[in-house]
Structure formats: C-alpha cells, structure tokens
Amino acid sequence: EPKFLEALRRFQGTPETILQNADLMKLLLPILRGDLAIAENYIYAAEERLHCPITAFGGEQDPLIRPEDIADWQDQTQQSFNLHLYPSNHFFLHRDRTALIQAIAKELAPTLSLKS
C-alpha cells in the first residue's frame, strides 16, 4: 500500500489531504486500484476506422502518456482529427479546465449548429 500511495502522489491527481486521510483512502483504494488494473490489462485490438471525427486532449507534462501516443488516435478515424495539448500533467482537466471547456465547445459548435 505505501508504494501504491507513492504512485498516486507522483500522478499529482489526488490532494495530499485526501491521501493522508486513512478512512477516506480505505474507501477509495479499491476503486483506484480497479481503474489502474483496467488500464494495465487493456489490450488493443485493431478494428475498422471510425466514421466520425476524433478530438483528443492531453497534458504535455503527463508522465504516463506521451503526446505522440495521444496523436495515435488519428489512426482510429476516417475523418478529421484534432489534438489539444495543455501545459500540465495527467490531470490537465483540473488546471486547464477553462481552456479545455472552450476547446470542447469550439469542437462541438459546428455539430450543435446543424441541430438548431
């Protein structure tokens, strides 16, 4: 468990006050371990490319996923691909929330305007 908690600290996605709360971590650890187990055990299987655009988001300082790996999502679509990188880590969605929401809104705007 100490090694797992140290790994969580390196991800920088869980506040230290939560990591130090034994009761709360007792509840969260099985969920966090399950999430990581899914990621560790996933095996990619190539399938037909999607018939829809893909937009991918990521953090430039992510210690787990390199920007080039995120860019590989372009191989999964027959249509357009857009990549948005933010100057943060794996949890860029917290630090760069406003920019992320603006990018999502911009990506969805053409689709939403067709529906009105």
Secondary structure, DSSP 8 states (H G I E B T S, - for coil): -HHHHHHHHHHT-S-HHHHT-HHHHHHHHHHHHHHHHHHHH--------BSS-EEEEEETT-SSS-HHHHHGGGGGBSS-EEEEEESS-TTHHHHTHHHHHHHHHHHHHHHHHHH-
